[in-house]
Structures are given as C-alpha cells and as structure tokens.
Amino acid sequence: MAPQGSQAELEFGGPLGAAALLLLLPATMFHLLLVARSGPARLLGPPPYLPELEELWRPWALLLCLTWLGLQAALYLLPARKVAEGQELKDKSRLRYPINGFQALVLTALLVGLGVSAGLPLSALPEMLLPLAFAATLTAFIFSLLLYLKALVAPASALAPGGNSGNPIYDFFLGRELNPRICSFDFKYFCELRPGLIGWVLINLALLMQEAELRGSPSLAMWLVNGFQLLYVGDALWHEEAVLTTMDIIHDGFGFMLAFGDLAWVPFTYSLQAQFLLYHPEPLGLPLASVICLINAVGYYIFRGANSQKNTFRKNPSDPRVADLETISTATGRRLLVSGWWGMVRHPNYLGDLIMALAWSLPCGVSHLLPYFYLLYFTALLVHREARDEQQCLQKYGLAWHAYCQRVPYRIVPYIY
C-alpha cells in the first residue's frame, strides 16, 4: 500500500524543503536574537558575530528549560474547570482535553510574583536568551525524534494525513502521529499554547524589568508591547477550547515543525519587539501611543469578533447571536457562513491578527525594519495557511466551497486580497 501522502500532495517543497527548514528556522531565530542586541539592528544584514559553542551550550540553560516544561506539565495535570471533546477521529472516537490553560497562566504569574518578591533575578533573563534558545532548540530536536520513533509503532488510524509520506526527513519535520499521547497527556495540545505562549510573556516581562533597572522605569513603548501581547496570550488561553478545531490539532501531525515552533520559535522570536526596545529605546508620546492603542483595539475587535462568531456557530447554529446569519449548505451536512464577519472576507480572524501585529511593531518606531519581522513573517505564514485552508475546504465541501468563494471573493483583506 502506498503511503498516504503522495509526492503531489507534499507541502513545504517536499523532503528538500523540509530539510532546508530544519536548518533555516533555527538559524533565523538565532540571527534575530543576535541582531536585536546589536547597534545597527539590521534585519537583512549579517549578524554582528557568530557565537562559539561555549556561549550557546550551558547545562544550566537546559535544566532551566526542562524545569519550565515540567512546571507547565504539572499545571496541565491540575483539575480543569472543563474537559472538552475534540473532533471525531478516523476510528469514530473523540479525545478529551483539559481546558485549564488560563488557569496555568494565572498560577504561573503567581509563582513568578512570589519568586521575584523572594529575590528571583528575573531581570537577568534577557542575558540568558541565547543559551536558553539553544537549549529549547535541542529539546525540540530530541523531542521530535522521540515522537517520530513513537509514531513508528502507532496504528494507521493514529497517523496524520500529511506526515505519512514514507520519507523520514519530511515525516520527521511534519509529524507522523496526529495526537501522540501517554495516557491522557496529549503532547501536541500541551505544547500548542502553554510553554511557548506563557514563556513569551515571561520573557517580555523580564525585558521590561531589565529596562526599568537600566533606565529607572520602563518606557511607554515597552509597556504597550507588553500589554498588547499579554492581552493576545491571555485571550488565546481563555478561549483555549477553540484550538481544538484548528488545523494544527485536527490535521497536522506533531513533528519538528510544531515542536520547534511551540517550544522555541514562539517565545524567542515573538518577543522580538521587546528585545529591540531594550537595546534601542524609542521615545513615544501619548498622542501616537493613543493611535497605536486604537489600531490594536480595532485588530483585536475583528479577531475576537470573528473567532467568537465562528465558534458560537460551530457549537450551536441556533444560538440567537448567529441564528439570523446567512449560510450555504454543503454535502457534508455542515453549513458555511456567508454573512457577518465571515461574509466580509474568508478569513477575518487573520485580518485582525495582522492589524494587531502592526500595532505591536509601531511602538518600535520606523527607523528599523527588524521590529517588523513579526508582521512580515506572520503575513507570509497566514497567506500560506490560508492557501492550505482553501485546498482542504475545496476537497471537503466541493461545489459548496466554489459557491462560497463566489459570494465572498476576498480572502483576508477586503478589496485587496
């Protein structure tokens, strides 16, 4: 029997593209970490220097990284306010997931607060980012290898649609098993939001505290970046159940792509604006800060409104908040929204995401391109993800999807794309 993923269906350029990304993604992360603290801070220029292995490899950094993962795993195992069922699997079963991510965020904040009051030198964390990023990358590689080996003995019904090509490099990158678990502990679901997102805001806080030590108080720009991104992380964890319907959970296997993204890429690159501001302070007046806050509020309003409308409709199409929305019937029995937020563009949540990404970068000024890396990267990511969504929806809904696209011609940005 041929593997599930034929050569024509392989994503990311197939095995060669996967091999390139295995090197390119960590290299990009380290480039950003090095450039952010350099004087010129040139995104497209060479890094100021290439660190020696002794600077990258520190046993204490690996221990700290594993301790962080252990703490978040312990918080994951605490009693949850709710246990939700995931999507139906190939064998008609449904997995159960604890909904306690926001609880983990609050408990982590309390523990960090107690630690700082007891003398924990959190402001020293920014000086440790290089070895910590190296430890997180090493952890992601080893973890991905273990996941790949575990998937070799998994039943065919447990494999992901795309990560079962038969090519070891491609399958290692994309992930063979859809929902790798030990007992009830779901590795992909755990990593998706918790260690990376909470680690991201912790790094931001450490950068804010170090700026306060260096300059007497945090800058307004640093406060805005911390506040905007804490809102985003808090929202994601408060609405944690919504992740169960995302492509990452229901379609992608758990391999290096997600493991590295969750454990290393998110905390160490998404904190880039705060890193930049620590080494390149940017004066910001109240009028401009107010405009930036308005931009972020508009993005968040679109992002949250679109996601809430979609989630409400999926749970109960008869809910009064969505019952009057116009829909298109499909052969699968499901209906597609063609009014409300989802009648404006096909992915209004992506539009909100991009507007917020712009607001996160604007406090850093416009003299450097580096703080806008997140906006550029996220635009490319969402356009690529939107193309993957389109292909899957076309296969799933057929003629109904063509009708939806005719009714809603724009993908992310009205009248532009």
WONORWO-V976271 format. One record per residue. N is the residue number from 1. SS is DSSP state (h for helix, s for strand, l for the rest). Layout:
# WONORWO-V976271
n | ss
N | SS
N | SS
This chain:
# WONORWO-V976271
n | ss
1 | l
2 | l
3 | l
4 | l
5 | l
6 | l
7 | h
8 | h
9 | h
10 | l
11 | l
12 | l
13 | l
14 | h
15 | h
16 | h
17 | h
18 | h
19 | h
20 | h
21 | h
22 | h
23 | h
24 | h
25 | h
26 | h
27 | h
28 | h
29 | h
30 | h
31 | h
32 | h
33 | h
34 | h
35 | h
36 | h
37 | l
38 | l
39 | l
40 | l
41 | l
42 | l
43 | l
44 | l
45 | l
46 | l
47 | l
48 | l
49 | l
50 | l
51 | l
52 | l
53 | h
54 | h
55 | h
56 | h
57 | l
58 | l
59 | h
60 | h
61 | h
62 | h
63 | h
64 | h
65 | h
66 | h
67 | h
68 | h
69 | h
70 | h
71 | h
72 | h
73 | h
74 | h
75 | h
76 | h
77 | l
78 | l
79 | l
80 | l
81 | l
82 | l
83 | s
84 | s
85 | s
86 | l
87 | l
88 | l
89 | l
90 | l
91 | l
92 | l
93 | l
94 | l
95 | l
96 | s
97 | s
98 | s
99 | l
100 | l
101 | h
102 | h
103 | h
104 | h
105 | h
106 | h
107 | h
108 | h
109 | h
110 | h
111 | h
112 | h
113 | h
114 | h
115 | h
116 | h
117 | h
118 | l
119 | l
120 | l
121 | l
122 | h
123 | h
124 | h
125 | h
126 | h
127 | h
128 | h
129 | h
130 | h
131 | h
132 | h
133 | h
134 | h
135 | h
136 | h
137 | h
138 | h
139 | h
140 | h
141 | h
142 | h
143 | h
144 | h
145 | h
146 | h
147 | h
148 | h
149 | h
150 | h
151 | h
152 | l
153 | l
154 | l
155 | l
156 | h
157 | h
158 | h
159 | s
160 | l
161 | l
162 | l
163 | l
164 | l
165 | l
166 | l
167 | l
168 | h
169 | h
170 | h
171 | h
172 | h
173 | h
174 | h
175 | l
176 | l
177 | s
178 | l
179 | l
180 | l
181 | s
182 | s
183 | l
184 | l
185 | s
186 | s
187 | h
188 | h
189 | h
190 | h
191 | h
192 | h
193 | h
194 | h
195 | h
196 | h
197 | h
198 | h
199 | h
200 | h
201 | h
202 | h
203 | h
204 | h
205 | h
206 | h
207 | h
208 | h
209 | h
210 | h
211 | h
212 | h
213 | h
214 | h
215 | h
216 | l
217 | l
218 | l
219 | l
220 | h
221 | h
222 | h
223 | h
224 | h
225 | h
226 | h
227 | h
228 | h
229 | h
230 | h
231 | h
232 | h
233 | h
234 | h
235 | h
236 | h
237 | h
238 | h
239 | l
240 | h
241 | h
242 | h
243 | h
244 | h
245 | h
246 | l
247 | h
248 | h
249 | h
250 | h
251 | l
252 | l
253 | l
254 | l
255 | l
256 | h
257 | h
258 | h
259 | h
260 | h
261 | h
262 | h
263 | h
264 | h
265 | h
266 | h
267 | h
268 | h
269 | h
270 | l
271 | l
272 | h
273 | h
274 | h
275 | h
276 | h
277 | h
278 | h
279 | h
280 | l
281 | l
282 | l
283 | l
284 | l
285 | l
286 | h
287 | h
288 | h
289 | h
290 | h
291 | h
292 | h
293 | h
294 | h
295 | h
296 | h
297 | h
298 | h
299 | h
300 | h
301 | h
302 | h
303 | h
304 | h
305 | h
306 | h
307 | h
308 | h
309 | h
310 | h
311 | h
312 | h
313 | h
314 | h
315 | h
316 | l
317 | l
318 | l
319 | l
320 | l
321 | l
322 | l
323 | l
324 | l
325 | l
326 | l
327 | s
328 | s
329 | s
330 | l
331 | l
332 | l
333 | l
334 | l
335 | s
336 | s
337 | s
338 | l
339 | l
340 | h
341 | h
342 | h
343 | h
344 | l
345 | l
346 | l
347 | l
348 | h
349 | h
350 | h
351 | h
352 | h
353 | h
354 | h
355 | h
356 | h
357 | h
358 | h
359 | h
360 | h
361 | h
362 | h
363 | l
364 | l
365 | l
366 | l
367 | l
368 | l
369 | l
370 | h
371 | h
372 | h
373 | h
374 | h
375 | h
376 | h
377 | h
378 | h
379 | h
380 | h
381 | h
382 | h
383 | h
384 | h
385 | h
386 | h
387 | h
388 | h
389 | h
390 | h
391 | h
392 | h
393 | h
394 | h
395 | h
396 | h
397 | h
398 | l
399 | h
400 | h
401 | h
402 | h
403 | h
404 | h
405 | h
406 | h
407 | h
408 | l
409 | l
410 | l
411 | l
412 | l
413 | l
414 | l
415 | l
416 | l
417 | l
